[in-house]
């Protein structure tokens, strides 16, 4: 048992390198490995390395593998870095087939335009549940998990999407081919950065209040300290026997008290400022039946087609993805060139800058 335990780090390292495309040849106390260039760069190693078990981190041209060694830590980090992906598919006994005009009127507002349904069609579409870990750091630290629900094709964030219907039958499914689309993933990551601000603000409200209370407490103590110090220095000016030079020096120091207090307050503000990091940690693709709704939007005498999606999970229409910034919106405006925009992009279209 002890020999197996001792051999585990070097055994892990060998399997890791082999699975990353390295050519490995065993030796008595480790192995030699020829690494692909990309792997060598990621591990910050030469193309050819000699790995030994139980030796220091780097000794006599060989790299040691043992618990806590820098090289082993790098391998573990690279092993854990890929985002775990899973996939399932839903099926429903009933899929809505009419009444979409009313849904559009209830859920959307089209500014200075009219939207009408042209046709509908049942489809299969993919949604993404992305679980993320957040770390809020200040004088203390708070961690937690939050989840996001996106329409993977459009990137629209769906706030109520986590309330997956109990009426749906679920079974496992292979990952969709679109899961390899880096453009869609980049759009989702940008949306996480944008949408997480409000979600995390709610999650860390108590933590933020605690940091604010401590900031106010320390600022009050600091102001009391410098006020007392200033009064003591001013009183000392009336002592007998002080030379004019000494009096002048103390007056100059008194004059610097407000500036020093301001710097100390700034330091406290930095100390209690909250910095938040969001790290994706797991993803679930959900393939589900849905309804694609093709519409014409009449803008004055002109019109442009748009498509909406009825989501049986939420039993509602998915939000519209702004063509300017990608954010989800239910209030849709159109620029002079008919790009569909959210309220924030309405003043100046990011697509055509008009």
C-alpha positions in Angstrom: 0.0 0.0 0.0 2.8 2.4 0.9 4.6 1.8 -2.4 1.4 2.5 -4.4 0.9 5.7 -2.5 4.5 6.9 -3.2 4.2 5.9 -6.9 0.9 7.8 -7.4 2.3 11.2 -8.4 4.7 9.9 -11.0 2.0 7.5 -12.3 -0.4 10.4 -12.7 2.3 12.5 -14.4 3.0 9.7 -16.9 -0.7 9.2 -17.7 -1.2 12.9 -18.1 1.7 13.4 -20.5 0.7 10.3 -22.6 -2.8 11.6 -23.0 -1.4 15.0 -24.0 0.5 13.3 -26.9 3.9 12.9 -25.3 6.2 10.0 -26.1 7.1 8.3 -22.8 9.8 5.8 -22.0 10.0 4.2 -18.5 13.1 4.2 -16.4 14.0 2.7 -13.0 12.9 5.7 -10.9 10.7 7.6 -13.3 10.5 8.1 -17.1 11.8 10.1 -20.0 9.3 12.1 -22.1 9.4 13.9 -25.5 6.7 16.6 -25.3 4.7 18.3 -28.1 5.7 21.9 -28.5 2.4 23.3 -27.3 2.4 21.1 -24.1 6.0 22.0 -23.4 5.1 25.7 -23.6 2.1 25.3 -21.3 4.2 23.4 -18.7 7.2 25.7 -19.2 9.5 22.7 -19.9 12.0 21.8 -22.7 10.8 19.4 -25.4 12.7 16.5 -23.8 12.5 16.0 -20.0 13.5 13.4 -17.5 11.0 12.8 -14.7 12.1 11.2 -11.4 10.1 10.2 -8.4 11.0 11.7 -5.0 13.8 14.0 -6.1 13.8 17.8 -5.5 11.8 20.0 -7.9 14.7 20.1 -10.4 17.9 18.3 -9.8 20.8 17.2 -12.1 18.8 17.8 -15.3 15.8 15.9 -14.0 12.4 17.2 -12.8 11.0 15.8 -9.6 7.4 14.7 -9.2 6.1 14.5 -5.6 3.2 16.0 -3.7 3.4 19.8 -3.8 6.0 20.0 -6.5 5.5 22.9 -9.0 5.4 20.6 -12.0 2.8 18.4 -10.5 0.6 21.4 -9.6 0.8 22.6 -13.2 -0.3 19.2 -14.5 -3.2 19.1 -12.0 -4.3 22.6 -13.0 -4.3 21.7 -16.7 -6.2 18.5 -16.0 -8.9 20.4 -14.2 -9.1 23.4 -16.6 -11.4 21.9 -19.2 -15.0 22.8 -18.5 -17.1 19.7 -17.7 -19.9 19.4 -20.2 -23.0 17.3 -20.1 -26.1 17.1 -22.3 -29.7 16.0 -22.0 -32.9 16.3 -24.0 -36.4 17.1 -23.0 -39.7 15.9 -24.3 -43.2 17.3 -23.7 -46.6 15.8 -24.0 -47.9 19.1 -25.5 -46.3 21.9 -27.4 -48.1 25.2 -27.9 -49.2 25.8 -31.4 -51.3 29.0 -31.4 -51.8 32.3 -29.4 -48.4 33.6 -30.2 -49.7 37.1 -31.3 -51.0 37.6 -27.8 -47.8 36.4 -26.2 -45.8 38.9 -28.3 -48.1 41.7 -27.2 -47.7 40.7 -23.6 -44.0 40.2 -23.5 -42.5 42.7 -26.0 -42.7 46.3 -26.8 -41.7 47.3 -30.3 -41.0 51.1 -30.4 -42.4 52.9 -33.4 -43.1 49.6 -35.2 -45.6 46.8 -35.4 -44.8 43.1 -35.2 -47.0 40.5 -36.8 -46.7 36.7 -36.9 -46.2 35.2 -40.4 -45.7 31.6 -39.7 -44.7 29.1 -37.0 -42.8 25.8 -37.0 -41.8 23.2 -34.4 -38.0 22.9 -34.0 -35.4 21.4 -31.8 -33.1 23.9 -30.2 -30.4 24.0 -27.6 -30.2 25.8 -24.3 -27.2 26.1 -22.0 -27.2 26.0 -18.2 -23.8 27.4 -17.0 -22.9 27.0 -13.4 -20.3 29.4 -12.2 -18.4 29.9 -8.9 -18.0 33.5 -7.8 -15.3 34.7 -5.4 -15.9 38.2 -3.7 -12.7 39.4 -2.1 -12.4 42.3 0.3 -10.9 42.4 3.8 -12.6 39.0 3.9 -13.8 36.6 1.2 -17.2 35.1 0.2 -17.7 32.3 -2.3 -20.8 30.8 -3.8 -22.4 29.4 -6.9 -24.7 31.0 -9.4 -26.3 29.5 -12.6 -27.2 31.1 -15.9 -29.7 29.9 -18.5 -29.0 30.9 -22.1 -30.4 30.1 -25.6 -27.2 28.9 -27.0 -27.9 29.9 -30.6 -28.9 33.5 -29.9 -27.0 34.1 -26.6 -30.2 35.4 -25.0 -30.1 35.3 -21.2 -33.4 33.8 -19.8 -33.9 34.8 -16.1 -36.6 32.3 -15.5 -35.0 29.5 -17.4 -33.8 27.7 -14.2 -37.4 26.8 -13.4 -37.3 23.7 -15.6 -40.8 22.3 -16.1 -41.7 19.2 -14.1 -43.9 18.2 -17.0 -40.8 17.4 -19.2 -39.4 14.0 -19.6 -35.6 14.0 -19.4 -33.0 11.6 -20.9 -29.3 11.8 -21.6 -28.1 12.9 -25.1 -24.8 13.4 -26.9 -23.3 16.9 -26.9 -24.7 19.0 -29.8 -22.3 19.8 -32.7 -22.8 23.5 -31.9 -21.1 23.0 -28.5 -17.8 23.4 -30.4 -18.7 26.8 -31.8 -16.2 29.2 -30.3 -18.1 32.2 -31.5 -21.2 31.2 -29.5 -19.1 30.4 -26.5 -17.4 33.8 -26.6 -20.8 35.5 -26.8 -22.0 33.5 -23.8 -18.9 34.4 -21.8 -19.5 38.1 -22.5 -23.1 37.7 -21.4 -22.0 36.1 -18.2 -19.8 39.0 -17.4 -22.7 41.4 -18.2 -25.6 39.5 -16.5 -23.6 38.3 -13.4 -23.4 41.9 -12.0 -27.0 42.0 -10.9 -27.1 38.4 -9.8 -24.0 38.6 -7.7 -25.0 41.9 -6.2 -28.1 40.2 -4.7 -26.0 37.2 -3.5 -23.4 39.3 -1.7 -25.7 42.0 -0.3 -25.1 41.0 3.3 -21.3 40.7 2.7 -21.3 44.2 1.1 -23.2 45.6 4.0 -20.8 44.1 6.5 -17.8 45.6 4.6 -19.5 49.0 4.5 -20.2 48.9 8.2 -16.6 48.1 8.9 -15.4 50.8 6.6 -17.6 53.4 8.3 -16.4 52.2 11.7 -12.7 52.5 10.7 -13.2 55.8 9.1 -14.9 57.2 12.2 -12.1 55.9 14.4 -9.6 57.4 12.0 -11.3 60.8 12.0 -11.5 60.8 15.8 -7.8 59.9 16.1 -6.6 62.7 13.7 -9.0 65.2 15.3 -7.6 64.4 18.8 -4.0 64.5 17.3 -4.7 67.9 15.7 -6.1 69.4 19.0 -3.1 68.1 21.0 -0.7 69.6 18.5 -2.5 72.9 18.5 -2.5 73.0 22.4 1.2 72.3 22.4 1.8 75.5 20.5 1.0 77.5 23.6 3.7 75.9 25.7 6.4 78.3 27.1 9.9 78.0 25.8 9.1 76.9 22.2 11.3 78.5 19.7 9.8 80.2 16.6 11.3 77.5 14.4 9.7 74.7 16.5 6.4 76.5 16.4 6.6 76.9 12.6 7.4 73.2 12.2 4.4 72.1 14.3 2.1 74.4 12.4 3.3 72.9 9.1 2.6 69.4 10.6 -0.9 70.5 11.6 -1.5 71.8 8.1 -0.6 68.3 6.7 -3.1 66.5 8.9 -6.1 66.7 6.5 -4.0 65.4 3.6 -2.7 62.5 5.7 -6.2 61.7 6.8 -7.5 61.7 3.2 -4.7 59.2 2.3 -5.6 56.9 5.2 -9.3 57.0 4.2 -8.3 56.1 0.6 -6.3 53.2 2.0 -9.3 52.0 3.9 -11.5 52.3 0.8 -9.1 50.1 -1.1 -9.0 47.6 1.8 -12.8 47.3 1.9 -13.5 47.5 -1.8 -15.0 44.3 -3.1 -13.5 42.6 -6.2 -15.5 39.8 -7.7 -14.2 37.0 -9.9 -16.6 34.6 -11.8 -15.3 31.2 -12.9 -17.4 28.8 -15.1 -17.2 25.4 -13.5 -19.8 23.2 -15.3 -22.2 23.3 -18.3 -25.3 21.4 -19.2 -26.7 21.5 -22.8 -30.5 21.0 -22.9 -32.0 20.0 -26.3 -35.7 20.6 -26.3 -38.6 20.9 -28.7 -39.6 24.6 -29.2 -41.5 26.7 -31.7 -39.8 29.1 -34.1 -42.0 32.1 -34.8 -41.3 34.0 -38.0 -42.5 37.6 -37.8 -42.5 40.8 -39.9 -41.8 44.0 -38.2 -43.3 47.0 -40.0 -41.2 50.1 -39.5 -42.9 53.0 -41.2 -43.4 51.9 -44.8 -40.6 49.3 -44.6 -40.4 46.0 -42.9 -37.8 43.5 -41.7 -38.2 39.9 -40.7 -37.3 38.6 -37.2 -37.7 35.3 -35.5 -38.7 34.5 -31.9 -38.6 31.3 -30.0 -41.4 29.8 -27.8 -39.7 28.0 -24.9 -41.7 25.2 -23.4 -39.4 25.2 -20.4 -40.5 28.7 -19.3 -43.8 28.5 -21.2 -42.9 31.9 -22.6 -41.1 33.6 -25.5 -37.3 33.9 -25.1 -36.0 37.4 -24.7 -34.8 39.1 -27.8 -31.0 39.4 -28.2 -29.9 43.0 -29.0 -28.0 43.1 -32.3 -25.8 45.9 -30.9 -24.6 44.6 -27.5 -26.1 41.1 -27.3 -28.0 41.8 -24.1 -31.5 40.3 -23.6 -34.4 42.7 -24.0 -38.2 42.9 -24.2 -38.2 46.5 -25.5 -37.0 46.5 -29.1 -36.0 49.6 -31.1 -34.7 49.9 -34.6 -32.1 52.2 -36.0 -32.2 53.8 -39.4 -30.8 50.6 -41.0 -33.2 48.5 -39.1 -30.9 46.8 -36.6 -32.9 45.5 -33.6 -31.6 47.2 -30.5 -32.1 47.4 -26.7 -32.8 50.6 -24.9 -29.2 51.2 -24.1 -28.1 51.0 -27.8 -31.1 52.9 -29.1 -29.4 56.3 -28.9 -26.5 55.2 -31.1 -26.5 51.9 -32.9 -23.2 50.0 -32.2 -23.5 48.2 -35.5 -23.8 51.1 -37.9 -23.0 53.9 -35.5 -26.1 55.7 -36.4 
